[in-house]
């Protein structure tokens, strides 16, 4: 005698099929959950990589813009400097004419306008009598000694200097006076007799 399967008629496999389908669904759900986690991690990693690439490209672009702007300003400064340098002989002629009282009338208006324009473009004149001699700014064409100065001093400006910003286009041509040799030794010589008197009056000697 053969035993019948419990819970169903002979030949009825519906319960077994349902169990198999349920197990397959659970396995598929677990696999999907695991796959979703992997896909999310991959997406986050790719997002971080793309963000880093974008930031790097943005930094490179900003550096490029700064370099282009710096080069543009440099080219402009060189062009302006060349133009101003070519005008210096004209300014020298105006200066000599002014010293002789010849800058009058319409010529005075033109010369004043020219000096105003070059000043706006950044050209600066320097060199004054009485200022300390600086070999980086002055070129000494004449030399003398004087008891009226305590350091090397520009006592005469033979030709003014010009600069644009910190760059010297032409040094000032000057006459320089140095302190009179031995002028600093006189106070020491006067102090020696007093020191001798002090030594003579010292009871320890």
Secondary structure as the mmCIF struct_conf table of DSSP 4:
data_model
#
loop_
_struct_conf.conf_type_id
_struct_conf.id
_struct_conf.beg_label_comp_id
_struct_conf.beg_label_asym_id
_struct_conf.beg_label_seq_id
_struct_conf.end_label_comp_id
_struct_conf.end_label_asym_id
_struct_conf.end_label_seq_id
HELX_LH_PP_P HELX_LH_PP_P1 UNK A 2 UNK A 5
TURN_TY1_P TURN_TY1_P1 UNK A 6 UNK A 7
BEND BEND1 UNK A 8 UNK A 8
TURN_TY1_P TURN_TY1_P2 UNK A 10 UNK A 11
HELX_RH_AL_P HELX_RH_AL_P1 UNK A 14 UNK A 99
TURN_TY1_P TURN_TY1_P3 UNK A 100 UNK A 101
HELX_RH_AL_P HELX_RH_AL_P2 UNK A 105 UNK A 120
TURN_TY1_P TURN_TY1_P4 UNK A 121 UNK A 122
STRN STRN1 UNK A 123 UNK A 126
TURN_TY1_P TURN_TY1_P5 UNK A 129 UNK A 130
BEND BEND2 UNK A 131 UNK A 131
STRN STRN2 UNK A 132 UNK A 132
HELX_LH_PP_P HELX_LH_PP_P2 UNK A 133 UNK A 133
TURN_TY1_P TURN_TY1_P6 UNK A 135 UNK A 137
STRN STRN3 UNK A 138 UNK A 146
TURN_TY1_P TURN_TY1_P7 UNK A 147 UNK A 148
BEND BEND3 UNK A 150 UNK A 151
STRN STRN4 UNK A 153 UNK A 159
STRN STRN5 UNK A 161 UNK A 164
TURN_TY1_P TURN_TY1_P8 UNK A 165 UNK A 166
STRN STRN6 UNK A 167 UNK A 170
HELX_LH_PP_P HELX_LH_PP_P3 UNK A 171 UNK A 171
STRN STRN7 UNK A 172 UNK A 179
HELX_LH_PP_P HELX_LH_PP_P4 UNK A 180 UNK A 180
TURN_TY1_P TURN_TY1_P9 UNK A 181 UNK A 185
HELX_RH_AL_P HELX_RH_AL_P3 UNK A 186 UNK A 200
TURN_TY1_P TURN_TY1_P10 UNK A 201 UNK A 201
TURN_TY1_P TURN_TY1_P11 UNK A 203 UNK A 204
#
